[in-house]
Amino acid sequence: GLQKDGVEADLQRLLAEQVERIAEGATLVRREYPTAIGPVDLMVRDADGAAIAVEIKRRGDIDGVEQLTRYLELLGRDPHLAPVQGVFAAQEIKPQARVLAEDRGIRCLVLDYEDMKGIESGIPRLF
């Protein structure tokens, strides 16, 4: 949600194409899934059909966790979606943000931008 910088927009696009990073057997419902307070970055369903809302940041701090918490609260009221799991995805997640996320039952996912771009291009990279 909110304004994305170039890297965040790119991460959102890549993660939408590589949803199995979020959950095995996951499928994308849509990017920028609308809520009354703004769009959540990705809405996916896992292999069992359970809804997962994903907020993507370059640097994951407490504000991002708070934002996702608000989205989850609203989305959880939708009988077609509830219960909705939350995934907080970022290149780097601050320790306090991780503690808060885990306390709220939100899963943290660290994104490797270079690795994701490498998969997209299909060009094997030398390490």
N, C-alpha and C positions, 0 to 999 in steps of 0.2 A: 504493500500500500504506500500512499504518499508519493512524493517525488523521488524517482530513482536516479542515481547517477549512472554513468555509462556501464560501470562494472556490475552494479546491481541489476540493471536491465538485462545485461548479458547473462548473469548468473540465473536470472529468472527464466530466460529463454532456454538456456542449456539444461536447467533442472527440469523444465517442462518436457524436454525431449528425452531426458534420462531419469524418468520418474522411479525407475527401479532402485535408485539411490535412496529414495524416501522409504519405500517398502517393497519387498519382493512381490512381484505380480501386480503392482499398482498400475492404475490407469488414470490418465489426466481427465478431470471433469472440465476445467477451464482455467486459463490464466486470468488474473484480475477479477476474481469472483466477487460480485457486489455484495456489500452489507450496507446497512443504514448509515454507518460511520466511515465508509470508504471501502475500497476493494482489498481483499486479502490476496496475496501474491499468487498462490496456487491452491486449487481445490483438487484433491485426488481421492480415489477410493482404493483401498487395499484389496488383496485377493478375495477377502470375505465380503467386500462391498461396503466396509465401514469408511465413513468420511474422515479425511485428514486435511486440515487447513495448514498451509505452510507460509510462514513469513520469512522473507529472504533479506539479509543485510550483508554489507561488506564486513562491517565490524559489529558484532552482536553485543549490545549493551542492555542495561536494565530497561531503557525506554522501549526497545524493540519487543522485549518480553511483555511489558505492560500493554503495548499495542496489540500483540497477538492475543493476550488474555481478554481484552475487550472484544475482539472479533469472535473469539470462541464463545464468550458469554451470549452474544447475539445469535450466532449460528446455531448454538445449542438449543435455542427456542424453536428452531424450524423442525417440525416433525419429520420432514423428508430427509433431514441430515443427522439429527441427534441419534446417539451421542457423537460429538465431533472431537477427534484427537487433534492435538496441536504439535507441530514440528517447527522449531526455531532453527533456521539454517543460515549459517554465516561462514565467511572465510576464517574468522577468528571470533571466539566467544569468550567474553570477559568472565573471570571466575564468579563474580557476584551475579552476573546474568544467568550463568549455569545453575547456581544454587537456587535462584528465584524460579527459574523454569522448572527444575526438577521438583521443587516444592509444590508447584502448581500442576504437576503431571504432564508437563510439556517436554517433549523429547528434543534434545539438541543434536544438530547434524552439522559437522564441520565440512565445508565444501572446499575441495581442491580445484581451484579455478583452472590452473594449467592442465591438470589431468582431464578435467571436463572438456576443455578446448581441444585437447589432443584426441579424445574419443570422437569428438564432432568431426574433426578434419579427416579422421581415418588414417592419418599418417603415423606409423609407429615412431616413437621418439627414442632417441638414444640417451641413456643416463650416464 
